[in-house]
């Protein structure tokens, strides 16, 4: 059984929590499916197999939502900084014009 067939078999069963392609003697022709809790999991240092854990769509959306919130915050902060920089340029430009006008007046009086 291929990995896609194993996946489809797991998705068709509401109790399935994980699946893996069993690699018996290197041929990879089986399918292991877990129901309930993952109780027979082992840590394999070399040559291990992939275990695909089924997650609720709501768990995945929470991760997407938190990353989009971070994006909105960063975007808003960038806009505030840009606004402050533009205000700073405007203030400096206004002061420079006032100073030039003052110097012109002083020049006329002298």
DRENZABA-195516 format. One line per field, with one value per atom (N, C-alpha, C, O, CB): residue number from 1; residue in three letters; chain; atom name; x, y, z. Coordinates in nm, 3 decimals. Atoms other than C-alpha are relative to their C-alpha. Glycine has a CB too. Layout:
<atoms>
resi NUM; ...
resn ala; ...
chain A; ...
name CA; ...
x X; ...
y Y; ...
z Z; ...
</atoms>
This chain:
<atoms>
resi 1; 1; 1; 1; 1; 2; 2; 2; 2; 2; 3; 3; 3; 3; 3; 4; 4; 4; 4; 4; 5; 5; 5; 5; 5; 6; 6; 6; 6; 6; 7; 7; 7; 7; 7; 8; 8; 8; 8; 8; 9; 9; 9; 9; 9; 10; 10; 10; 10; 10; 11; 11; 11; 11; 11; 12; 12; 12; 12; 12; 13; 13; 13; 13; 13; 14; 14; 14; 14; 14; 15; 15; 15; 15; 15; 16; 16; 16; 16; 16; 17; 17; 17; 17; 17; 18; 18; 18; 18; 18; 19; 19; 19; 19; 19; 20; 20; 20; 20; 20; 21; 21; 21; 21; 21; 22; 22; 22; 22; 22; 23; 23; 23; 23; 23; 24; 24; 24; 24; 24; 25; 25; 25; 25; 25; 26; 26; 26; 26; 26; 27; 27; 27; 27; 27; 28; 28; 28; 28; 28; 29; 29; 29; 29; 29; 30; 30; 30; 30; 30; 31; 31; 31; 31; 31; 32; 32; 32; 32; 32; 33; 33; 33; 33; 33; 34; 34; 34; 34; 34; 35; 35; 35; 35; 35; 36; 36; 36; 36; 36; 37; 37; 37; 37; 37; 38; 38; 38; 38; 38; 39; 39; 39; 39; 39; 40; 40; 40; 40; 40; 41; 41; 41; 41; 41; 42; 42; 42; 42; 42; 43; 43; 43; 43; 43; 44; 44; 44; 44; 44; 45; 45; 45; 45; 45; 46; 46; 46; 46; 46; 47; 47; 47; 47; 47; 48; 48; 48; 48; 48; 49; 49; 49; 49; 49; 50; 50; 50; 50; 50; 51; 51; 51; 51; 51; 52; 52; 52; 52; 52; 53; 53; 53; 53; 53; 54; 54; 54; 54; 54; 55; 55; 55; 55; 55; 56; 56; 56; 56; 56; 57; 57; 57; 57; 57; 58; 58; 58; 58; 58; 59; 59; 59; 59; 59; 60; 60; 60; 60; 60; 61; 61; 61; 61; 61; 62; 62; 62; 62; 62; 63; 63; 63; 63; 63; 64; 64; 64; 64; 64; 65; 65; 65; 65; 65; 66; 66; 66; 66; 66; 67; 67; 67; 67; 67; 68; 68; 68; 68; 68; 69; 69; 69; 69; 69; 70; 70; 70; 70; 70; 71; 71; 71; 71; 71; 72; 72; 72; 72; 72; 73; 73; 73; 73; 73; 74; 74; 74; 74; 74; 75; 75; 75; 75; 75; 76; 76; 76; 76; 76; 77; 77; 77; 77; 77; 78; 78; 78; 78; 78; 79; 79; 79; 79; 79; 80; 80; 80; 80; 80; 81; 81; 81; 81; 81; 82; 82; 82; 82; 82; 83; 83; 83; 83; 83; 84; 84; 84; 84; 84; 85; 85; 85; 85; 85; 86; 86; 86; 86; 86; 87; 87; 87; 87; 87; 88; 88; 88; 88; 88; 89; 89; 89; 89; 89; 90; 90; 90; 90; 90; 91; 91; 91; 91; 91; 92; 92; 92; 92; 92; 93; 93; 93; 93; 93; 94; 94; 94; 94; 94; 95; 95; 95; 95; 95; 96; 96; 96; 96; 96; 97; 97; 97; 97; 97; 98; 98; 98; 98; 98; 99; 99; 99; 99; 99; 100; 100; 100; 100; 100; 101; 101; 101; 101; 101; 102; 102; 102; 102; 102; 103; 103; 103; 103; 103; 104; 104; 104; 104; 104; 105; 105; 105; 105; 105; 106; 106; 106; 106; 106; 107; 107; 107; 107; 107; 108; 108; 108; 108; 108; 109; 109; 109; 109; 109; 110; 110; 110; 110; 110
resn unk; unk; unk; unk; unk; unk; unk; unk; unk; unk; unk; unk; unk; unk; unk; unk; unk; unk; unk; unk; unk; unk; unk; unk; unk; unk; unk; unk; unk; unk; unk; unk; unk; unk; unk; unk; unk; unk; unk; unk; unk; unk; unk; unk; unk; unk; unk; unk; unk; unk; unk; unk; unk; unk; unk; unk; unk; unk; unk; unk; unk; unk; unk; unk; unk; unk; unk; unk; unk; unk; unk; unk; unk; unk; unk; unk; unk; unk; unk; unk; unk; unk; unk; unk; unk; unk; unk; unk; unk; unk; unk; unk; unk; unk; unk; unk; unk; unk; unk; unk; unk; unk; unk; unk; unk; unk; unk; unk; unk; unk; unk; unk; unk; unk; unk; unk; unk; unk; unk; unk; unk; unk; unk; unk; unk; unk; unk; unk; unk; unk; unk; unk; unk; unk; unk; unk; unk; unk; unk; unk; unk; unk; unk; unk; unk; unk; unk; unk; unk; unk; unk; unk; unk; unk; unk; unk; unk; unk; unk; unk; unk; unk; unk; unk; unk; unk; unk; unk; unk; unk; unk; unk; unk; unk; unk; unk; unk; unk; unk; unk; unk; unk; unk; unk; unk; unk; unk; unk; unk; unk; unk; unk; unk; unk; unk; unk; unk; unk; unk; unk; unk; unk; unk; unk; unk; unk; unk; unk; unk; unk; unk; unk; unk; unk; unk; unk; unk; unk; unk; unk; unk; unk; unk; unk; unk; unk; unk; unk; unk; unk; unk; unk; unk; unk; unk; unk; unk; unk; unk; unk; unk; unk; unk; unk; unk; unk; unk; unk; unk; unk; unk; unk; unk; unk; unk; unk; unk; unk; unk; unk; unk; unk; unk; unk; unk; unk; unk; unk; unk; unk; unk; unk; unk; unk; unk; unk; unk; unk; unk; unk; unk; unk; unk; unk; unk; unk; unk; unk; unk; unk; unk; unk; unk; unk; unk; unk; unk; unk; unk; unk; unk; unk; unk; unk; unk; unk; unk; unk; unk; unk; unk; unk; unk; unk; unk; unk; unk; unk; unk; unk; unk; unk; unk; unk; unk; unk; unk; unk; unk; unk; unk; unk; unk; unk; unk; unk; unk; unk; unk; unk; unk; unk; unk; unk; unk; unk; unk; unk; unk; unk; unk; unk; unk; unk; unk; unk; unk; unk; unk; unk; unk; unk; unk; unk; unk; unk; unk; unk; unk; unk; unk; unk; unk; unk; unk; unk; unk; unk; unk; unk; unk; unk; unk; unk; unk; unk; unk; unk; unk; unk; unk; unk; unk; unk; unk; unk; unk; unk; unk; unk; unk; unk; unk; unk; unk; unk; unk; unk; unk; unk; unk; unk; unk; unk; unk; unk; unk; unk; unk; unk; unk; unk; unk; unk; unk; unk; unk; unk; unk; unk; unk; unk; unk; unk; unk; unk; unk; unk; unk; unk; unk; unk; unk; unk; unk; unk; unk; unk; unk; unk; unk; unk; unk; unk; unk; unk; unk; unk; unk; unk; unk; unk; unk; unk; unk; unk; unk; unk; unk; unk; unk; unk; unk; unk; unk; unk; unk; unk; unk; unk; unk; unk; unk; unk; unk; unk; unk; unk; unk; unk; unk; unk; unk; unk; unk; unk; unk; unk; unk; unk; unk; unk; unk; unk; unk; unk; unk; unk; unk; unk; unk; unk; unk; unk; unk; unk; unk; unk; unk; unk; unk; unk; unk; unk; unk; unk; unk; unk; unk; unk; unk; unk; unk; unk; unk; unk; unk; unk; unk; unk; unk; unk; unk; unk; unk; unk; unk; unk; unk; unk
chain A; A; A; A; A; A; A; A; A; A; A; A; A; A; A; A; A; A; A; A; A; A; A; A; A; A; A; A; A; A; A; A; A; A; A; A; A; A; A; A; A; A; A; A; A; A; A; A; A; A; A; A; A; A; A; A; A; A; A; A; A; A; A; A; A; A; A; A; A; A; A; A; A; A; A; A; A; A; A; A; A; A; A; A; A; A; A; A; A; A; A; A; A; A; A; A; A; A; A; A; A; A; A; A; A; A; A; A; A; A; A; A; A; A; A; A; A; A; A; A; A; A; A; A; A; A; A; A; A; A; A; A; A; A; A; A; A; A; A; A; A; A; A; A; A; A; A; A; A; A; A; A; A; A; A; A; A; A; A; A; A; A; A; A; A; A; A; A; A; A; A; A; A; A; A; A; A; A; A; A; A; A; A; A; A; A; A; A; A; A; A; A; A; A; A; A; A; A; A; A; A; A; A; A; A; A; A; A; A; A; A; A; A; A; A; A; A; A; A; A; A; A; A; A; A; A; A; A; A; A; A; A; A; A; A; A; A; A; A; A; A; A; A; A; A; A; A; A; A; A; A; A; A; A; A; A; A; A; A; A; A; A; A; A; A; A; A; A; A; A; A; A; A; A; A; A; A; A; A; A; A; A; A; A; A; A; A; A; A; A; A; A; A; A; A; A; A; A; A; A; A; A; A; A; A; A; A; A; A; A; A; A; A; A; A; A; A; A; A; A; A; A; A; A; A; A; A; A; A; A; A; A; A; A; A; A; A; A; A; A; A; A; A; A; A; A; A; A; A; A; A; A; A; A; A; A; A; A; A; A; A; A; A; A; A; A; A; A; A; A; A; A; A; A; A; A; A; A; A; A; A; A; A; A; A; A; A; A; A; A; A; A; A; A; A; A; A; A; A; A; A; A; A; A; A; A; A; A; A; A; A; A; A; A; A; A; A; A; A; A; A; A; A; A; A; A; A; A; A; A; A; A; A; A; A; A; A; A; A; A; A; A; A; A; A; A; A; A; A; A; A; A; A; A; A; A; A; A; A; A; A; A; A; A; A; A; A; A; A; A; A; A; A; A; A; A; A; A; A; A; A; A; A; A; A; A; A; A; A; A; A; A; A; A; A; A; A; A; A; A; A; A; A; A; A; A; A; A; A; A; A; A; A; A; A; A; A; A; A; A; A; A; A; A; A; A; A; A; A; A; A; A; A; A; A; A; A; A; A; A; A; A; A; A; A; A; A; A; A; A
name N; CA; C; O; CB; N; CA; C; O; CB; N; CA; C; O; CB; N; CA; C; O; CB; N; CA; C; O; CB; N; CA; C; O; CB; N; CA; C; O; CB; N; CA; C; O; CB; N; CA; C; O; CB; N; CA; C; O; CB; N; CA; C; O; CB; N; CA; C; O; CB; N; CA; C; O; CB; N; CA; C; O; CB; N; CA; C; O; CB; N; CA; C; O; CB; N; CA; C; O; CB; N; CA; C; O; CB; N; CA; C; O; CB; N; CA; C; O; CB; N; CA; C; O; CB; N; CA; C; O; CB; N; CA; C; O; CB; N; CA; C; O; CB; N; CA; C; O; CB; N; CA; C; O; CB; N; CA; C; O; CB; N; CA; C; O; CB; N; CA; C; O; CB; N; CA; C; O; CB; N; CA; C; O; CB; N; CA; C; O; CB; N; CA; C; O; CB; N; CA; C; O; CB; N; CA; C; O; CB; N; CA; C; O; CB; N; CA; C; O; CB; N; CA; C; O; CB; N; CA; C; O; CB; N; CA; C; O; CB; N; CA; C; O; CB; N; CA; C; O; CB; N; CA; C; O; CB; N; CA; C; O; CB; N; CA; C; O; CB; N; CA; C; O; CB; N; CA; C; O; CB; N; CA; C; O; CB; N; CA; C; O; CB; N; CA; C; O; CB; N; CA; C; O; CB; N; CA; C; O; CB; N; CA; C; O; CB; N; CA; C; O; CB; N; CA; C; O; CB; N; CA; C; O; CB; N; CA; C; O; CB; N; CA; C; O; CB; N; CA; C; O; CB; N; CA; C; O; CB; N; CA; C; O; CB; N; CA; C; O; CB; N; CA; C; O; CB; N; CA; C; O; CB; N; CA; C; O; CB; N; CA; C; O; CB; N; CA; C; O; CB; N; CA; C; O; CB; N; CA; C; O; CB; N; CA; C; O; CB; N; CA; C; O; CB; N; CA; C; O; CB; N; CA; C; O; CB; N; CA; C; O; CB; N; CA; C; O; CB; N; CA; C; O; CB; N; CA; C; O; CB; N; CA; C; O; CB; N; CA; C; O; CB; N; CA; C; O; CB; N; CA; C; O; CB; N; CA; C; O; CB; N; CA; C; O; CB; N; CA; C; O; CB; N; CA; C; O; CB; N; CA; C; O; CB; N; CA; C; O; CB; N; CA; C; O; CB; N; CA; C; O; CB; N; CA; C; O; CB; N; CA; C; O; CB; N; CA; C; O; CB; N; CA; C; O; CB; N; CA; C; O; CB; N; CA; C; O; CB; N; CA; C; O; CB; N; CA; C; O; CB; N; CA; C; O; CB; N; CA; C; O; CB; N; CA; C; O; CB; N; CA; C; O; CB; N; CA; C; O; CB; N; CA; C; O; CB; N; CA; C; O; CB; N; CA; C; O; CB; N; CA; C; O; CB; N; CA; C; O; CB; N; CA; C; O; CB; N; CA; C; O; CB; N; CA; C; O; CB
x 0.085; 0.000; 0.090; 0.186; -0.096; -0.080; 0.137; -0.032; -0.129; -0.025; 0.021; 0.167; -0.131; -0.202; 0.118; 0.126; -0.123; -0.121; -0.221; -0.005; 0.110; -0.346; -0.016; -0.128; 0.024; 0.002; -0.252; -0.062; -0.142; 0.144; 0.055; -0.332; -0.151; -0.224; 0.066; 0.143; -0.672; -0.076; -0.186; -0.025; 0.062; -0.750; -0.015; -0.117; 0.083; 0.005; -0.669; -0.105; -0.181; 0.138; 0.095; -0.873; -0.145; -0.235; 0.030; 0.136; -1.178; -0.049; -0.169; -0.007; 0.037; -1.174; 0.014; 0.123; 0.087; -0.001; -1.268; 0.088; 0.134; -0.141; -0.079; -1.077; 0.150; 0.229; -0.041; -0.142; -0.746; 0.069; 0.023; 0.018; -0.076; -0.490; 0.135; 0.195; 0.020; -0.130; -0.175; 0.012; -0.059; 0.117; -0.027; -0.044; 0.145; 0.211; -0.093; -0.138; 0.287; 0.007; -0.070; 0.100; -0.027; 0.414; 0.099; 0.211; 0.055; -0.091; 0.567; 0.103; 0.069; -0.076; -0.111; 0.904; 0.060; 0.169; 0.108; -0.046; 0.938; 0.103; 0.072; -0.119; -0.111; 1.275; 0.026; 0.070; -0.028; -0.033; 1.306; -0.097; -0.072; 0.131; 0.094; 1.004; -0.109; -0.165; -0.064; 0.099; 0.764; -0.137; -0.200; 0.046; 0.127; 0.452; -0.113; -0.216; 0.019; 0.105; 0.250; -0.051; -0.001; 0.050; 0.059; 0.040; -0.030; -0.099; -0.130; 0.030; 0.032; -0.088; -0.057; 0.132; 0.094; -0.261; -0.021; -0.038; -0.135; 0.020; -0.302; -0.138; -0.183; 0.109; 0.133; -0.640; 0.009; 0.076; -0.108; -0.003; -0.694; 0.128; 0.150; -0.012; -0.124; -0.357; 0.119; 0.115; 0.016; -0.123; -0.009; 0.081; 0.159; 0.082; -0.063; 0.116; 0.124; 0.205; -0.099; -0.114; 0.372; 0.102; 0.154; -0.048; -0.096; 0.597; 0.139; 0.157; -0.037; -0.139; 0.973; 0.087; 0.056; 0.049; -0.097; 1.267; 0.106; 0.170; 0.064; -0.099; 1.490; 0.104; 0.071; -0.066; -0.107; 1.825; 0.039; 0.062; 0.123; -0.041; 1.912; -0.101; -0.151; 0.141; 0.084; 1.700; -0.144; -0.210; 0.058; 0.137; 1.370; -0.100; -0.063; -0.020; 0.106; 1.038; -0.081; -0.080; -0.091; 0.082; 0.806; -0.136; -0.197; -0.018; 0.132; 0.493; -0.082; -0.040; 0.008; 0.086; 0.210; -0.114; -0.199; -0.055; 0.100; -0.006; -0.114; -0.093; 0.061; 0.118; -0.358; -0.038; -0.048; -0.119; 0.035; -0.452; -0.135; -0.179; 0.108; 0.126; -0.779; 0.025; 0.128; -0.074; -0.014; -0.833; 0.006; 0.075; -0.117; -0.001; -0.898; 0.138; 0.176; -0.104; -0.136; -0.547; 0.091; 0.176; 0.057; -0.081; -0.393; -0.037; 0.051; -0.018; 0.045; -0.604; 0.053; 0.081; -0.151; -0.053; -0.484; 0.141; 0.177; -0.001; -0.136; -0.126; -0.001; 0.079; 0.079; 0.009; -0.225; -0.045; 0.006; -0.097; 0.052; -0.419; 0.107; 0.119; -0.119; -0.103; -0.131; 0.107; 0.159; 0.065; -0.100; 0.110; -0.057; 0.017; 0.049; 0.059; -0.135; -0.012; 0.000; -0.138; 0.004; -0.174; 0.136; 0.146; -0.045; -0.136; 0.203; 0.025; 0.085; 0.105; -0.017; 0.200; -0.072; -0.019; -0.050; 0.075; -0.068; 0.071; 0.079; -0.144; -0.071; 0.124; 0.125; 0.152; 0.037; -0.122; 0.447; -0.034; 0.033; 0.079; 0.042; 0.267; -0.045; -0.010; -0.113; 0.045; 0.100; 0.117; 0.123; -0.102; -0.118; 0.429; 0.081; 0.130; 0.088; -0.074; 0.599; -0.069; -0.002; 0.015; 0.072; 0.326; 0.016; 0.032; -0.148; -0.018; 0.355; 0.139; 0.154; -0.022; -0.137; 0.733; 0.015; 0.075; 0.100; -0.005; 0.698; -0.070; -0.020; -0.064; 0.072; 0.442; 0.082; 0.086; -0.132; -0.084; 0.674; 0.118; 0.155; 0.050; -0.112; 0.963; -0.047; 0.021; 0.063; 0.054; 0.747; -0.032; -0.005; -0.125; 0.028; 0.629; 0.130; 0.137; -0.078; -0.131; 0.992; 0.057; 0.107; 0.097; -0.048; 1.091; -0.078; -0.020; -0.010; 0.083; 0.799; 0.038; 0.049; -0.149; -0.037; 0.893; 0.136; 0.151; 0.003; -0.134; 1.260; -0.008; 0.056; 0.097; 0.014; 1.162; -0.065; -0.022; -0.083; 0.067; 0.927; 0.095; 0.098; -0.124; -0.095; 1.193; 0.107; 0.148; 0.065; -0.103; 1.449; -0.055; 0.014; 0.047; 0.061; 1.208; -0.015; 0.010; -0.137; 0.014; 1.137; 0.135; 0.144; -0.063; -0.134; 1.510; 0.048; 0.107; 0.098; -0.040; 1.574; -0.074; -0.015; -0.026; 0.078; 1.293; 0.053; 0.062; -0.146; -0.055; 1.435; 0.133; 0.157; 0.017; -0.130; 1.785; -0.016; 0.061; 0.087; 0.027; 1.645; -0.044; -0.001; -0.107; 0.045; 1.472; 0.117; 0.129; -0.109; -0.116; 1.791; 0.093; 0.150; 0.075; -0.084; 1.984; -0.052; 0.027; 0.011; 0.059; 1.744; 0.021; 0.040; -0.149; -0.015; 1.774; 0.143; 0.166; -0.047; -0.141; 2.152; 0.047; 0.163; 0.088
y -0.117; 0.000; 0.124; 0.132; -0.001; -0.123; 0.343; 0.094; 0.074; 0.071; -0.098; 0.636; 0.076; 0.102; 0.099; -0.070; 0.816; -0.086; -0.036; 0.044; 0.091; 0.511; -0.012; -0.016; -0.140; 0.007; 0.486; 0.128; 0.122; -0.021; -0.129; 0.856; 0.003; 0.043; 0.117; 0.000; 0.818; -0.093; -0.061; -0.043; 0.095; 0.517; 0.064; 0.045; -0.130; -0.068; 0.722; 0.111; 0.125; 0.058; -0.111; 1.022; -0.046; 0.028; 0.084; 0.054; 0.802; -0.047; -0.067; -0.114; 0.049; 0.687; 0.113; 0.167; -0.123; -0.112; 0.948; -0.028; 0.067; 0.031; 0.034; 0.760; 0.000; -0.010; -0.135; 0.004; 0.766; 0.127; 0.237; -0.017; -0.115; 0.991; 0.014; 0.121; -0.010; -0.005; 0.902; -0.119; -0.219; 0.001; 0.112; 0.685; 0.004; 0.108; 0.004; 0.010; 0.566; -0.109; -0.205; -0.029; 0.102; 0.369; -0.097; -0.057; 0.062; 0.095; 0.052; -0.046; -0.082; -0.121; 0.032; -0.023; -0.135; -0.141; 0.111; 0.134; -0.397; -0.044; -0.056; -0.101; 0.043; -0.507; 0.096; 0.054; -0.139; -0.100; -0.180; 0.013; 0.090; -0.030; -0.006; -0.233; 0.105; 0.152; -0.135; -0.105; 0.016; -0.033; 0.052; 0.128; 0.039; -0.178; -0.019; -0.078; -0.126; 0.017; -0.165; 0.134; 0.240; -0.082; -0.121; 0.083; -0.024; -0.120; 0.040; 0.007; 0.138; 0.119; 0.233; -0.001; -0.105; 0.334; -0.005; -0.113; -0.016; -0.009; 0.455; 0.056; 0.151; 0.089; -0.045; 0.495; 0.035; -0.035; -0.110; -0.039; 0.675; 0.075; 0.184; -0.124; -0.065; 0.758; -0.065; -0.183; -0.005; 0.053; 0.717; -0.064; 0.004; 0.114; 0.066; 0.457; -0.081; -0.108; -0.090; 0.085; 0.253; 0.072; 0.016; -0.127; -0.081; 0.531; -0.024; -0.032; 0.150; 0.021; 0.475; 0.107; 0.156; -0.142; -0.092; 0.708; -0.083; -0.168; 0.092; 0.072; 0.578; 0.102; 0.201; -0.073; -0.097; 0.753; 0.001; 0.108; -0.032; 0.009; 0.630; -0.082; -0.184; -0.061; 0.078; 0.515; -0.014; -0.112; -0.136; 0.006; 0.591; 0.029; 0.066; 0.098; -0.024; 0.626; 0.122; 0.161; -0.124; -0.117; 0.925; -0.043; -0.138; 0.085; 0.021; 0.933; 0.124; 0.236; -0.028; -0.112; 1.151; 0.008; -0.081; -0.017; -0.019; 1.287; 0.084; 0.190; 0.068; -0.070; 1.391; 0.108; 0.083; -0.099; -0.112; 1.734; 0.056; 0.043; 0.111; -0.066; 1.919; 0.126; 0.191; 0.034; -0.121; 2.198; 0.124; 0.221; 0.012; -0.115; 2.435; 0.022; 0.137; -0.018; -0.014; 2.364; 0.066; 0.147; -0.137; -0.059; 2.457; 0.146; 0.229; -0.078; -0.138; 2.775; 0.090; 0.207; 0.007; -0.080; 2.891; 0.045; 0.160; -0.080; -0.037; 2.887; 0.105; 0.199; -0.124; -0.098; 3.077; 0.135; 0.240; -0.048; -0.124; 3.333; 0.074; 0.196; -0.029; -0.067; 3.401; 0.062; 0.169; -0.098; -0.058; 3.455; 0.120; 0.214; -0.106; -0.115; 3.689; 0.119; 0.234; -0.035; -0.107; 3.889; 0.067; 0.189; -0.053; -0.054; 3.930; 0.086; 0.193; -0.114; -0.077; 4.048; 0.134; 0.235; -0.080; -0.125; 4.308; 0.096; 0.215; -0.028; -0.085; 4.437; 0.061; 0.179; -0.080; -0.049; 4.466; 0.105; 0.208; -0.117; -0.097; 4.643; 0.132; 0.239; -0.058; -0.122; 4.890; 0.077; 0.200; -0.033; -0.066; 4.962; 0.069; 0.180; -0.102; -0.059; 5.026; 0.128; 0.226; -0.101; -0.120; 5.272; 0.114; 0.229; -0.032; -0.104; 5.459; 0.061; 0.183; -0.058; -0.050; 5.485; 0.087; 0.195; -0.118; -0.080; 5.607; 0.134; 0.237; -0.078; -0.125; 5.866; 0.095; 0.215; -0.029; -0.084; 5.993; 0.058; 0.174; -0.079; -0.049; 6.021; 0.113; 0.214; -0.115; -0.104; 6.220; 0.128; 0.238; -0.050; -0.118; 6.453; 0.070; 0.193; -0.040; -0.058; 6.504; 0.078; 0.189; -0.109; -0.072; 6.599; 0.130; 0.233; -0.088; -0.120; 6.844; 0.108; 0.225; -0.036; -0.096; 7.009; 0.063; 0.184; -0.067; -0.052; 7.043; 0.094; 0.200; -0.116; -0.084; 7.184; 0.134; 0.239; -0.073; -0.125; 7.439; 0.090; 0.211; -0.030; -0.080; 7.552; 0.060; 0.175; -0.085; -0.050; 7.585; 0.117; 0.217; -0.114; -0.110; 7.800; 0.124; 0.236; -0.043; -0.115; 8.020; 0.065; 0.188; -0.044; -0.053; 8.059; 0.077; 0.185; -0.113; -0.069; 8.150; 0.133; 0.233; -0.089; -0.124; 8.408; 0.103; 0.222; -0.028; -0.090; 8.555; 0.058; 0.177; -0.074; -0.047; 8.576; 0.099; 0.195; -0.118; -0.095; 8.749; 0.135; 0.240; -0.056; -0.125; 9.007; 0.073; 0.195; -0.028; -0.061; 9.067; 0.056; 0.163; -0.104; -0.047; 9.101; 0.129; 0.215; -0.107; -0.122; 9.367; 0.119; 0.232; -0.021; -0.108; 9.565; 0.049; 0.165; -0.047; -0.038; 9.567; 0.077; 0.117; -0.120
z 0.000; 0.000; 0.000; 0.076; 0.122; 0.009; -0.093; 0.116; 0.190; -0.135; -0.107; 0.145; -0.021; 0.076; 0.005; 0.027; -0.027; 0.032; 0.084; -0.146; -0.033; 0.007; 0.151; 0.203; -0.063; -0.146; 0.374; 0.057; 0.151; 0.056; -0.044; 0.419; -0.020; 0.070; -0.077; 0.030; 0.252; 0.095; 0.140; -0.145; -0.092; 0.471; 0.138; 0.204; 0.008; -0.129; 0.781; -0.001; 0.094; 0.036; 0.008; 0.665; -0.004; 0.038; -0.123; 0.005; 0.607; 0.136; 0.154; -0.099; -0.132; 0.971; 0.102; 0.120; 0.040; -0.096; 1.234; 0.121; 0.185; 0.046; -0.119; 1.507; -0.028; 0.066; 0.051; 0.036; 1.318; 0.048; 0.020; -0.153; -0.049; 1.488; -0.069; -0.066; 0.151; 0.068; 1.290; -0.094; -0.081; 0.103; 0.091; 1.010; -0.043; -0.035; -0.122; 0.048; 0.873; -0.104; -0.102; 0.117; 0.099; 0.579; 0.062; 0.096; -0.134; -0.062; 0.719; -0.102; -0.215; 0.059; 0.089; 0.568; 0.040; 0.097; 0.004; -0.034; 0.612; -0.104; -0.222; 0.008; 0.085; 0.468; -0.116; -0.223; -0.055; 0.100; 0.273; -0.115; -0.207; -0.054; 0.112; 0.047; 0.018; -0.081; -0.020; -0.025; 0.214; -0.054; -0.118; -0.059; 0.060; 0.125; 0.100; 0.066; -0.076; -0.099; 0.447; 0.050; 0.012; 0.116; -0.055; 0.638; 0.148; 0.183; -0.077; -0.143; 1.013; 0.035; 0.001; 0.087; -0.037; 1.153; 0.151; 0.209; -0.076; -0.145; 1.513; 0.028; -0.037; 0.066; -0.044; 1.681; 0.148; 0.224; -0.026; -0.142; 2.012; 0.032; -0.021; 0.091; -0.040; 2.170; -0.068; -0.104; 0.153; 0.059; 2.027; 0.112; 0.179; -0.072; -0.115; 2.275; -0.036; 0.053; 0.066; 0.034; 2.082; -0.088; -0.184; -0.071; 0.075; 1.953; 0.056; 0.177; 0.006; -0.041; 1.960; -0.066; -0.174; -0.038; 0.057; 1.903; -0.071; -0.010; 0.109; 0.079; 1.623; -0.044; -0.109; -0.124; 0.028; 1.586; -0.148; -0.204; 0.085; 0.140; 1.234; -0.079; -0.031; -0.012; 0.090; 0.946; 0.047; 0.014; -0.017; -0.048; 1.117; -0.111; -0.222; 0.113; 0.096; 0.942; 0.042; 0.158; -0.015; -0.027; 0.916; 0.055; 0.006; -0.126; -0.058; 1.130; -0.030; 0.001; 0.155; 0.037; 1.003; 0.100; 0.108; -0.146; -0.103; 1.284; -0.057; -0.116; 0.126; 0.049; 1.198; 0.100; 0.220; -0.023; -0.087; 1.334; -0.040; -0.154; -0.006; 0.028; 1.362; -0.083; -0.068; 0.131; 0.081; 1.112; 0.089; 0.056; -0.100; -0.091; 1.404; 0.061; 0.087; 0.111; -0.052; 1.540; -0.103; -0.067; 0.041; 0.106; 1.205; -0.021; -0.045; -0.131; 0.019; 1.174; 0.110; 0.086; -0.004; -0.110; 1.516; -0.032; -0.005; 0.132; 0.036; 1.390; -0.110; -0.106; -0.047; 0.107; 1.076; 0.055; 0.015; -0.109; -0.057; 1.279; 0.078; 0.065; 0.090; -0.079; 1.516; -0.090; -0.060; 0.099; 0.090; 1.226; -0.075; -0.104; -0.099; 0.068; 1.053; 0.096; 0.053; -0.058; -0.099; 1.376; 0.010; 0.018; 0.138; -0.005; 1.391; -0.124; -0.114; 0.009; 0.123; 1.029; 0.005; -0.041; -0.118; -0.012; 1.101; 0.095; 0.067; 0.050; -0.097; 1.404; -0.062; -0.045; 0.127; 0.065; 1.206; -0.106; -0.116; -0.065; 0.101; 0.921; 0.061; 0.010; -0.084; -0.067; 1.156; 0.059; 0.049; 0.110; -0.057; 1.333; -0.109; -0.089; 0.076; 0.111; 0.998; -0.049; -0.081; -0.116; 0.043; 0.900; 0.099; 0.059; -0.019; -0.102; 1.230; -0.010; -0.004; 0.142; 0.012; 1.192; -0.124; -0.118; -0.006; 0.123; 0.833; 0.019; -0.027; -0.117; -0.026; 0.945; 0.085; 0.058; 0.068; -0.086; 1.219; -0.077; -0.057; 0.120; 0.081; 0.973; -0.092; -0.105; -0.083; 0.089; 0.729; 0.077; 0.029; -0.072; -0.083; 1.008; 0.037; 0.035; 0.128; -0.033; 1.113; -0.117; -0.097; 0.041; 0.118; 0.757; -0.020; -0.053; -0.125; 0.018; 0.737; 0.102; 0.066; 0.014; -0.104; 1.068; -0.031; -0.020; 0.139; 0.033; 0.967; -0.119; -0.119; -0.030; 0.119; 0.628; 0.034; -0.014; -0.108; -0.041; 0.788; 0.077; 0.054; 0.084; -0.078; 1.035; -0.090; -0.071; 0.110; 0.093; 0.754; -0.081; -0.100; -0.094; 0.077; 0.550; 0.088; 0.042; -0.056; -0.091; 0.854; 0.025; 0.030; 0.134; -0.023; 0.918; -0.123; -0.110; 0.034; 0.123; 0.552; -0.014; -0.054; -0.123; 0.005; 0.566; 0.098; 0.067; 0.028; -0.101; 0.885; -0.045; -0.029; 0.134; 0.047; 0.736; -0.116; -0.125; -0.044; 0.109; 0.425; 0.055; 0.006; -0.095; -0.063; 0.645; 0.064; 0.051; 0.105; -0.064; 0.843; -0.107; -0.087; 0.088; 0.110; 0.515; -0.061; -0.100; -0.107; 0.056; 0.389; 0.094; 0.050; -0.027; -0.098; 0.710; 0.009; 0.045; 0.137; -0.015; 0.703; -0.116; -0.120; 0.018
</atoms>
